[in-house]
Amino acid sequence: MDRAQKAESIETLKGVFAGAGAVVVTHNLGLTVAEMEDLRGRLRKEAGTFKVIKNRLALKALEAADGSDYHGLFKGPVGIAYADDAVTAAKVTADFAKGNERFVVLGGFMGDKVLDAKGVETLSKLPSLDQIRASLLGLLNAPATKIAGVVQAPASQLARVFSAYAAKDAA
């Protein structure tokens, strides 16, 4: 990789780190191609991405000072998982790590906040943005449904009374 390619990779990583809700850093030593494709497919379904990156380029993209918390994450064969939603990458990687002992979640970061492995696990247990939106819509929809039921109730009771009188007269 020449200097121009390195500079381009650093700029790409800067864009990834700035645009992602959260970035999960993992060790992926010993994974087969099929397992990597499985992980990438799971992330793709949730609008996420997984990339194997060079540690030095990632640290330059983060503009991490020597001895910063980022240096503890970027050691060995490292891959990053990221998505626009802060919870998505954490959920998918934590789920994948449970089924594969060769895949280890090291930690991650959200903006300038560095998370350890337990922090990523906690993040993975939070509801995703879509789940929060669905619950809010349900909460907003519930009063309207109740109002419609209350407004409709007198009319249905009146219809039952008329039906009972009609049945009585027919008998």
N, C-alpha and C positions, 0 to 999 in steps of 0.2 A: 504494500500500500504506500503510494507516494504522498508527498505533502499536500497536494491538491485534494486527493481523495480523503486524507485525514481531516483536512479543514472542512470538507463537505460533510463528512460523517459527524463531526462535532456540531456543525450548524443544524444538521438533521436531528441529532439528539437534543440540542437545546430546544428546538421546536416541539419535540415529543414531550420533554419534561415540562415545558411551559403549558402545553395544551392538555395534558393528562390530568384527570381528577386525582389519581394516585398511581404511583409506580411501585410494583412489587418486584423485589430483587430475589432471584433464586439460584441455587446450585443445581445443575442438570447433568452432572457427570454420570455416565453410564446409561443414559436413556437411549433407547433404540429410535430409529427413524420413525417407526410406526407410533411409538409413544409420543414423540415430539409432534407428529402430525395430529394425533388425538388431542393433545393439549391445545395446539393452534386452532383446531376445528371447534373445540369447546369455547375458546375465547372469541373466535370469529362469530359464532352464534349470538354472543352477547355484545357484539360490536367492540371487541377488544383485540389486542395484538400481542404476540410474543416474539421477542427478538433475542438472539445471542449477540452479545456486544463485547467489545474490548474494554477492560477495566480502565485503562489509562485515558482512553477517549471519553468515557463516561465521566470520569473525574474532571477532565478539562471542560467538558460541556457544563458540568455543575459548578465550575469555578470553585472547587472545593480546596480550602487551605489545608496544608499538611496537618495531620492529626485531627481533622474534623471527623464527625460521626459517619460521614459518607465513606471514608477510607475503610471502616470496618465491614461495610457491605460489599465492596468491590474487591474481593480476593478470590482467586481460583476461577474455574469455569462458570461464568455468570450469564444469566439470561434475565431479561426484564419483561414483565407483563404489565400492560397498561390499557386503560380505556378512558373515555370521557367521564363516565360515572365513577366516582371514587370507590364504590363498593364492588363493582363488577369484577375487576382483576383480582381483588383479594378473595372473593367468593370462589371463583373458578380455580385459582391456584391452590387455595386451602383444600378444596374438594379433591383436586388431582393429587395433592401431596398425601392425603389419607390413603389413597389406593396405590401409591407407588413410593417405596422407601428410598429409591435413588433420587427422588426429586425433593429438595429441601428448600423451604421458604426461609430466607435469611432475614428479611425485613423489608422495608420500603420507605417511601417518603411521599408526603403530600405538601406540595409547595416547598417551603424550607423546613418543614417539620419531619425529622427522621424517626421512623418507627422500627422497633425491634420485631422479632417473629411473633411475640405475644400481641403486640399492637396490631399487626396485620391480621392475626386470628380474630381479635376483637372487632376489627373493621369488617371482617368477612361475615360476622354474625348480625350486622346491621341490615335493615331492609334497604333494598335498592331504590333508586329514584323512581322507577316505574311502579314498585310496590307502594311507595309513599303516595304517589299520584293517584293510584287506584283507591287507596283507603280514604284520601281526601275527597275524591269524587263520590265515594259511597257515603261519606258523612254529609256532603252537600246534597246528595240525592235523597237521603232518608227523610228529611222534613217535608220535602215536596210530595213524596209518596204518602206520608202520613196525612198531609193536608188533603190530598186527593181522596184518600179513604174516608176521612171525616166528612168531607163535602158530599161524597157519593152515598154515604150511609143512610141519610134520611130518604133519599129517592128510592133506594133499594128496599127500605122498610115499607115505604108507601106502596111499592109494587107488590110486596108480599101480602099486604093487607088486601089490596084489590084482587090478587089472585085467590086469597082465602075466601073473599066474598063471592067471587065468580064460581069457585068450587062448591060453595054452600048453596048458591042459587041453582046450580046445575044438579045438585043432589036432591 
